[in-house]
Amino acid sequence: MDQNIKNDLDSIMNPITIETPMPFICVYNISDLHADPESNKRWVVNNCKPISVDNTFNILIVPGDVASNIDRIRAVFNALVVQYDLVMFIPGNHEAWCSPTSSKDYDSLHKLGEVLDCAEECGVEIRPVKVISTHPAAGENIVIIPLYSWYHSGFDSEPLLTVPVDLRRPAAEEHSGYSMAENWSDFAFCRWPRELVSHEIVADITLNDETLAQYFAQFNAGFIAQYAKSWSELGRPPAVRSSVSPATVQLLPTNILEQRLLSDATIHPLTSKSTHTTAPPPSPAPCEPADFTIDRTSDFVITFSHFVPRQELTPEKRFLLEADLTKVIGSNVLEAQIRALAPRVHLFGHTHIPLDLELGGIRYVQWPLGYHREHTQQCREVFTAGPLLVHSSPPAGPYGAPVELATNMELCRLSKWSQYYKTEARDPSNMELAIWVRARLLALRESYERMKNF
């Protein structure tokens, strides 16, 4: 591979170190802001604020799906950087959506480049960051690592769910009751260059094509090769879920990289331009990448992605309103890369299901705002409380931590599905549909019949 191309791949994950004199470091998380509608944008402006600002360096992690419109994304970023000392972000699938009116030559890689440019212009960090408190009463350092990813249908390894005939629309898949190809918006709004992968392949969930999953995993590969630690080194049990390992990430043909990642190593691999017209707001001076280290004895490591790394982090199909959702949510190679980095916490989004579970020695957390209709449903805790405090360093100190911090920190652990899986074993072989799933499929069937007879 051309060395310039490799440099482009690595540059997106060049880490920085930030020092703060504040004794406390608080890390908040919220995903899936979906701020294209004005109501969600207003909610972000009014509610995305840290609990405490006294003696505290506040960090907000946003694991994707801020919006699809670039102006909305910019407005959200500008609102967040005013409230937090550090905002970190990674794109989701909605950031890859292209407008139907855009040029035929404009694809999702161009769009993602614009989004990452926008983040940099607004002062939002898209690289790994280590935050160190220089205060005498400081606790652990915080290391936060974004992981780029995309889903593939083979991530779903659990049995298909057979939907009763009386709940199925004609011509719909027998295991879902509806057509995924007709309903999944990514298949309509994401455009990938044909030399990378064809639309027909991407939109066919029966193929388990891993091109996009492997493509985005490449951006993490150089960082992981340098900083990954073996589980034996850490004295922790392996969290093996599948046979996939970080080494299975296959680099795409050089000609694709030359066309889509640019051969000029001075330009960001997913960046649409090499210079910015708007300077980012002032921020603490970063150290050079050479000064970046990860010490598992003194650093608290957090990774985050938009997509789901383990199927156990989504309820079984019989609970899902869209059974085929499991085909378009996660990545096995992402899970392997997380294992290689061995974080204490991994944050994710995408499925709009608040969840806080520990699996294989890693705490996994999703805290999504979701769509307007979900604010009174599964995302109501997020809508009511705002961003979730996932870690505070130190947990208490000479200044005393506000009671609100401890209360907020427990919210996701108390969410419906977090509590359910603390007492109930996962059973993907159970095919009995949840009441709400039966009701929705029946409504879809009846709606279809009414339209047919109209």
C-alpha positions as CSV (number, residue, x, y, z in Angstrom):
1,M,0.0,0.0,0.0
2,D,1.1,3.5,-0.8
3,Q,2.6,5.0,2.4
4,N,0.7,8.3,1.9
5,I,-2.6,6.3,1.9
6,K,-1.6,4.6,5.2
7,N,-0.7,8.0,6.7
8,D,-4.2,9.2,5.8
9,L,-5.8,6.2,7.5
10,D,-3.8,6.7,10.7
11,S,-4.2,10.5,10.9
12,I,-7.9,10.3,11.8
13,M,-6.9,8.6,15.0
14,N,-3.8,10.7,16.0
15,P,-4.3,11.1,19.8
16,I,-3.8,14.2,21.9
17,T,-3.3,14.9,25.6
18,I,-5.0,17.7,27.5
19,E,-4.1,19.0,30.9
20,T,-6.5,20.7,33.3
21,P,-6.0,22.3,36.8
22,M,-9.5,21.2,37.8
23,P,-9.6,18.5,40.5
24,F,-12.7,16.8,39.1
25,I,-13.2,15.3,35.6
26,C,-16.7,14.4,34.8
27,V,-17.6,12.4,31.6
28,Y,-21.2,12.7,30.3
29,N,-22.8,10.8,27.4
30,I,-25.8,11.1,25.1
31,S,-26.4,9.6,21.7
32,D,-28.9,9.9,18.9
33,L,-29.9,13.6,19.3
34,H,-31.6,13.6,15.9
35,A,-31.7,17.3,15.9
36,D,-33.1,17.7,12.4
37,P,-36.5,18.5,13.8
38,E,-36.7,21.9,15.6
39,S,-38.1,20.3,18.8
40,N,-35.0,18.1,19.3
41,K,-32.7,20.9,18.5
42,R,-34.4,23.1,21.1
43,W,-34.1,20.3,23.6
44,V,-30.4,20.0,23.0
45,V,-29.9,23.8,23.5
46,N,-31.9,23.8,26.7
47,N,-31.0,20.5,28.3
48,C,-27.5,19.4,27.3
49,K,-25.7,20.9,30.2
50,P,-23.4,19.4,32.9
51,I,-24.7,19.1,36.5
52,S,-21.7,20.9,38.1
53,V,-19.2,23.3,36.7
54,D,-17.4,24.3,39.9
55,N,-13.9,22.8,40.0
56,T,-14.8,20.4,37.2
57,F,-13.5,19.7,33.7
58,N,-16.7,18.5,32.0
59,I,-16.6,16.2,29.0
60,L,-19.5,15.2,26.7
61,I,-19.3,12.2,24.5
62,V,-21.8,12.1,21.6
63,P,-21.8,8.7,19.8
64,G,-23.3,9.7,16.5
65,D,-26.7,10.6,14.9
66,V,-26.6,14.3,15.8
67,A,-28.5,15.1,12.6
68,S,-28.4,14.6,8.8
69,N,-28.5,18.3,7.9
70,I,-25.1,19.9,8.1
71,D,-26.5,23.2,9.3
72,R,-28.3,21.4,12.1
73,I,-25.1,19.5,13.0
74,R,-23.2,22.8,13.2
75,A,-25.9,24.4,15.4
76,V,-25.8,21.5,17.8
77,F,-22.0,21.5,18.0
78,N,-21.9,25.2,18.6
79,A,-24.5,24.8,21.5
80,L,-22.5,21.9,23.1
81,V,-19.0,23.4,23.0
82,V,-20.3,26.4,25.0
83,Q,-21.5,24.1,27.8
84,Y,-18.6,21.6,28.1
85,D,-14.9,21.9,28.3
86,L,-14.5,19.1,25.8
87,V,-17.0,17.6,23.3
88,M,-16.2,14.4,21.5
89,F,-18.1,12.9,18.6
90,I,-18.1,10.1,16.1
91,P,-20.5,10.0,13.0
92,G,-23.5,7.7,12.9
93,N,-25.5,6.5,9.9
94,H,-27.7,9.7,9.8
95,E,-24.6,11.8,9.2
96,A,-23.9,9.7,6.1
97,W,-27.3,10.5,4.6
98,C,-27.2,12.4,1.3
99,S,-29.9,14.9,0.2
100,P,-31.9,13.6,-2.8
101,T,-31.1,16.9,-4.5
102,S,-27.3,16.6,-4.2
103,S,-25.1,15.9,-7.2
104,K,-24.8,12.3,-8.4
105,D,-21.1,12.6,-7.8
106,Y,-21.7,13.4,-4.1
107,D,-21.7,10.3,-1.9
108,S,-21.7,9.4,1.7
109,L,-17.9,9.6,2.1
110,H,-18.1,13.2,0.9
111,K,-20.9,13.8,3.4
112,L,-19.0,12.3,6.3
113,G,-16.0,14.4,5.3
114,E,-18.1,17.5,5.6
115,V,-19.4,16.4,9.0
116,L,-15.9,15.8,10.3
117,D,-14.8,19.2,8.9
118,C,-17.7,20.8,10.7
119,A,-16.7,19.1,14.0
120,E,-13.2,20.4,13.7
121,E,-14.4,23.9,12.8
122,C,-16.7,24.0,15.9
123,G,-14.0,22.7,18.3
124,V,-15.5,19.2,18.6
125,E,-12.8,16.5,19.0
126,I,-12.9,13.5,16.7
127,R,-9.5,12.0,17.8
128,P,-8.5,9.9,20.9
129,V,-8.0,12.2,23.9
130,K,-6.3,11.8,27.2
131,V,-7.3,14.2,29.9
132,I,-5.0,14.7,32.9
133,S,-5.8,16.7,36.0
134,T,-2.7,18.4,37.5
135,H,-4.5,19.1,40.8
136,P,-3.0,17.5,43.9
137,A,-6.4,15.8,44.7
138,A,-6.8,14.5,41.2
139,G,-8.0,10.9,40.5
140,E,-7.5,8.8,37.5
141,N,-6.6,10.2,34.1
142,I,-9.3,9.8,31.5
143,V,-8.6,8.2,28.1
144,I,-11.4,8.4,25.5
145,I,-11.2,6.6,22.2
146,P,-13.6,7.0,19.3
147,L,-14.0,3.9,17.1
148,Y,-15.3,4.2,13.6
149,S,-17.6,1.4,12.4
150,W,-20.5,0.3,10.2
151,Y,-22.9,-2.6,10.5
152,H,-23.2,-5.8,8.6
153,S,-26.1,-8.3,8.6
154,G,-23.9,-11.3,9.7
155,F,-23.6,-9.6,13.1
156,D,-27.0,-11.2,13.8
157,S,-26.1,-14.7,14.9
158,E,-29.4,-15.6,16.7
159,P,-32.3,-17.6,15.3
160,L,-34.8,-16.0,12.9
161,L,-38.1,-15.1,14.4
162,T,-41.1,-16.7,12.5
163,V,-44.0,-14.3,12.4
164,P,-47.5,-15.9,12.3
165,V,-49.2,-15.7,8.9
166,D,-52.1,-13.7,10.3
167,L,-49.7,-10.9,11.4
168,R,-47.7,-10.8,8.2
169,R,-48.3,-8.5,5.3
170,P,-48.2,-10.3,1.9
171,A,-44.8,-10.4,0.3
172,A,-43.1,-9.5,3.6
173,E,-40.3,-11.6,5.1
174,E,-41.7,-14.5,7.2
175,H,-39.4,-13.7,10.1
176,S,-40.2,-10.0,10.4
177,G,-43.7,-9.3,9.0
178,Y,-42.5,-6.4,6.8
179,S,-39.9,-5.7,4.1
180,M,-36.6,-4.3,5.5
181,A,-35.6,-3.2,2.0
182,E,-38.7,-0.9,1.9
183,N,-38.3,0.5,5.4
184,W,-34.6,1.0,6.2
185,S,-33.8,4.6,5.4
186,D,-30.0,4.0,5.0
187,F,-30.8,2.1,1.9
188,A,-32.4,5.1,0.4
189,F,-30.3,8.0,1.7
190,C,-26.7,6.5,1.9
191,R,-24.8,6.5,-1.3
192,W,-21.6,4.6,-1.5
193,P,-19.1,4.8,-4.4
194,R,-19.6,1.7,-6.7
195,E,-15.9,1.0,-6.7
196,L,-16.3,0.5,-2.9
197,V,-19.6,-1.5,-2.9
198,S,-22.7,-1.5,-4.9
199,H,-26.1,-0.4,-3.6
200,E,-27.6,-3.7,-4.5
201,I,-25.2,-5.5,-2.2
202,V,-25.5,-3.1,0.7
203,A,-29.3,-3.2,0.6
204,D,-29.5,-7.0,0.6
205,I,-29.4,-8.1,4.2
206,T,-29.2,-11.8,3.2
207,L,-25.6,-11.4,1.8
208,N,-23.7,-10.4,5.0
209,D,-21.4,-8.2,3.0
210,E,-18.7,-6.8,5.3
211,T,-17.2,-4.2,3.0
212,L,-18.4,-1.2,4.9
213,A,-17.7,-2.7,8.3
214,Q,-14.2,-3.5,7.3
215,Y,-13.7,-0.2,5.5
216,F,-14.5,1.9,8.6
217,A,-12.7,-0.4,10.9
218,Q,-9.5,0.5,9.0
219,F,-9.5,3.9,10.6
220,N,-9.0,2.4,14.0
221,A,-6.4,-0.2,13.0
222,G,-3.2,1.9,13.4
223,F,-4.2,3.2,16.8
224,I,-5.2,-0.3,18.0
225,A,-1.9,-1.8,16.8
226,Q,0.0,0.7,18.9
227,Y,-2.1,0.8,22.1
228,A,-3.8,-2.6,22.3
229,K,-3.1,-4.7,25.4
230,S,-3.5,-8.4,25.8
231,W,-6.0,-9.5,28.4
232,S,-3.2,-11.5,30.1
233,E,-1.2,-8.3,30.5
234,L,-4.2,-6.7,32.2
235,G,-5.0,-9.6,34.5
236,R,-8.5,-9.7,33.2
237,P,-10.5,-12.6,31.6
238,P,-11.0,-12.5,27.9
239,A,-14.4,-11.2,26.7
240,V,-14.5,-13.5,23.7
241,R,-17.8,-13.5,21.8
242,S,-16.7,-14.6,18.4
243,S,-13.7,-15.8,16.4
244,V,-13.2,-12.3,14.9
245,S,-9.9,-10.7,15.8
246,P,-8.5,-7.2,15.0
247,A,-6.1,-8.9,12.6
248,T,-9.0,-9.9,10.4
249,V,-9.5,-6.2,9.2
250,Q,-8.7,-6.3,5.5
251,L,-7.4,-3.2,3.9
252,L,-9.3,-2.3,0.7
253,P,-7.6,-2.2,-2.7
254,T,-5.2,0.7,-3.1
255,N,-7.1,2.1,-6.1
256,I,-10.2,2.6,-3.9
257,L,-8.2,4.3,-1.2
258,E,-6.5,6.5,-3.7
259,Q,-9.9,7.7,-5.1
260,R,-11.7,8.0,-1.8
261,L,-9.2,8.7,0.9
262,L,-6.9,11.0,-1.2
263,S,-3.2,10.4,-1.8
264,D,-2.1,13.6,-0.1
265,A,-1.2,12.7,3.5
266,T,-1.7,16.3,4.6
267,I,-5.4,16.0,4.0
268,H,-7.9,14.3,6.3
269,P,-9.0,11.0,4.8
270,L,-12.7,11.8,5.1
271,T,-12.3,15.6,4.9
272,S,-13.7,17.5,2.0
273,K,-11.1,20.3,2.1
274,S,-7.6,20.8,3.4
275,T,-8.0,24.2,5.0
276,H,-10.8,25.8,7.1
277,T,-12.3,29.2,6.7
278,T,-13.4,29.3,10.4
279,A,-10.8,28.8,13.1
280,P,-11.9,26.5,16.0
281,P,-12.5,28.2,19.4
282,P,-9.6,28.3,21.8
283,S,-9.0,25.0,23.7
284,P,-6.2,23.6,26.0
285,A,-3.0,23.1,24.2
286,P,-2.7,19.4,23.1
287,C,0.6,17.5,23.6
288,E,2.2,15.8,20.6
289,P,1.0,12.3,19.8
290,A,4.4,11.0,21.0
291,D,3.4,12.1,24.5
292,F,0.2,10.1,24.4
293,T,0.4,6.9,26.5
294,I,-2.2,4.6,28.1
295,D,-1.4,3.3,31.6
296,R,-4.0,0.8,32.7
297,T,-3.0,1.4,36.4
298,S,-3.7,5.1,36.4
299,D,-5.9,5.7,33.3
300,F,-9.6,5.1,33.0
301,V,-10.2,4.0,29.4
302,I,-13.5,4.7,27.6
303,T,-14.2,3.8,24.0
304,F,-17.2,4.8,22.0
305,S,-18.9,4.0,18.7
306,H,-22.2,4.7,17.1
307,F,-23.0,1.1,16.2
308,V,-23.6,-1.9,18.5
309,P,-20.6,-4.2,19.3
310,R,-22.5,-7.2,20.8
311,Q,-25.9,-8.6,20.0
312,E,-26.5,-9.1,23.8
313,L,-26.8,-5.3,23.9
314,T,-30.1,-5.5,22.0
315,P,-33.3,-7.3,23.3
316,E,-34.2,-10.6,21.6
317,K,-36.1,-10.4,18.3
318,R,-39.5,-11.2,19.9
319,F,-39.3,-7.9,21.8
320,L,-38.4,-5.7,18.8
321,L,-40.9,-3.8,16.8
322,E,-38.7,-4.5,13.8
323,A,-37.2,-8.0,14.0
324,D,-34.7,-7.4,11.3
325,L,-33.2,-4.5,13.1
326,T,-30.5,-6.8,14.3
327,K,-29.3,-7.1,10.7
328,V,-28.4,-3.3,10.5
329,I,-27.1,-2.4,13.9
330,G,-23.7,-4.0,14.7
331,S,-20.3,-5.1,13.7
332,N,-18.2,-8.1,14.9
333,V,-14.9,-6.5,13.9
334,L,-15.9,-3.5,16.1
335,E,-16.4,-5.9,19.0
336,A,-12.9,-7.4,18.4
337,Q,-11.3,-4.0,18.3
338,I,-13.0,-3.0,21.6
339,R,-11.7,-6.2,23.2
340,A,-8.2,-5.3,21.9
341,L,-8.3,-1.9,23.7
342,A,-9.8,-3.4,26.8
343,P,-11.7,-0.3,28.0
344,R,-13.5,-0.1,31.3
345,V,-16.6,1.4,29.6
346,H,-17.8,1.4,26.0
347,L,-20.5,3.8,24.9
348,F,-22.7,3.3,21.9
349,G,-26.0,4.3,20.3
350,H,-28.1,3.6,17.2
351,T,-30.9,1.3,18.6
352,H,-32.5,4.0,20.8
353,I,-32.7,1.6,23.7
354,P,-31.3,2.9,27.1
355,L,-29.1,0.1,28.5
356,D,-26.3,-0.4,31.0
357,L,-24.9,-3.9,31.2
358,E,-21.5,-5.4,32.1
359,L,-20.3,-8.2,29.8
360,G,-16.9,-9.8,29.9
361,G,-15.5,-7.2,32.2
362,I,-16.6,-4.2,30.1
363,R,-19.5,-1.9,31.0
364,Y,-21.6,-1.1,28.0
365,V,-23.9,2.0,28.0
366,Q,-26.4,3.4,25.6
367,W,-28.2,6.7,26.6
368,P,-30.2,7.9,23.5
369,L,-32.5,10.9,23.2
370,G,-34.2,9.4,20.1
371,Y,-37.0,10.7,18.0
372,H,-39.8,12.9,19.3
373,R,-42.3,10.0,19.5
374,E,-39.8,8.1,21.7
375,H,-39.6,10.8,24.3
376,T,-42.7,9.4,26.0
377,Q,-41.7,5.8,25.3
378,Q,-38.3,4.0,25.7
379,C,-36.3,7.3,25.7
380,R,-38.4,9.1,28.3
381,E,-35.7,8.8,31.0
382,V,-33.2,10.5,28.7
383,F,-35.6,13.2,27.7
384,T,-36.3,14.0,31.3
385,A,-32.8,13.8,32.7
386,G,-30.5,15.0,29.9
387,P,-26.9,13.7,29.4
388,L,-25.8,10.8,31.6
389,L,-22.8,11.0,33.9
390,V,-20.9,7.8,33.1
391,H,-17.7,8.5,35.1
392,S,-16.3,10.9,37.6
393,S,-12.7,11.1,38.6
394,P,-12.3,11.1,41.5
395,P,-15.7,9.9,42.6
396,A,-15.4,12.2,45.7
397,G,-12.8,14.6,46.8
398,P,-11.9,17.5,49.2
399,Y,-14.5,19.7,47.6
400,G,-17.3,17.1,47.8
401,A,-19.3,15.8,44.8
402,P,-22.8,17.1,44.5
403,V,-25.6,14.6,45.3
404,E,-27.0,15.2,41.8
405,L,-23.9,13.6,40.3
406,A,-24.4,10.3,42.1
407,T,-28.2,10.3,41.4
408,N,-27.6,10.9,37.6
409,M,-25.0,8.2,37.4
410,E,-27.5,5.5,38.4
411,L,-30.2,6.5,35.9
412,C,-29.2,4.1,33.0
413,R,-28.7,1.2,35.4
414,L,-32.3,1.7,36.5
415,S,-33.7,1.7,32.9
416,K,-36.1,-1.0,31.9
417,W,-33.9,-3.3,29.9
418,S,-30.9,-2.8,32.2
419,Q,-33.1,-4.1,35.1
420,Y,-34.6,-6.9,32.9
421,Y,-31.3,-8.5,32.1
422,K,-30.1,-8.4,35.6
423,T,-32.8,-11.0,36.5
424,E,-33.7,-12.6,33.2
425,A,-31.4,-14.8,31.1
426,R,-31.2,-14.0,27.4
427,D,-33.2,-16.6,25.4
428,P,-33.2,-16.0,21.6
429,S,-34.9,-19.4,21.1
430,N,-38.1,-18.1,22.7
431,M,-40.4,-17.2,19.8
432,E,-43.4,-15.8,21.7
433,L,-44.0,-12.3,20.5
434,A,-44.2,-9.5,23.0
435,I,-47.6,-8.0,23.4
436,W,-46.5,-4.7,21.8
437,V,-45.0,-6.5,18.9
438,R,-48.2,-8.4,18.1
439,A,-50.2,-5.2,18.3
440,R,-47.9,-3.3,15.9
441,L,-47.8,-6.2,13.3
442,L,-51.6,-6.5,13.5
443,A,-52.0,-2.8,12.9
444,L,-49.6,-2.9,9.9
445,R,-51.5,-5.8,8.5
446,E,-54.9,-4.1,8.9
447,S,-53.5,-0.9,7.4
448,Y,-52.3,-2.8,4.4
449,E,-55.7,-4.4,3.9
450,R,-57.4,-1.1,4.1
451,M,-55.1,0.5,1.5
452,K,-55.5,-2.5,-0.8
453,N,-59.3,-2.1,-0.7
454,F,-59.3,1.7,-1.0
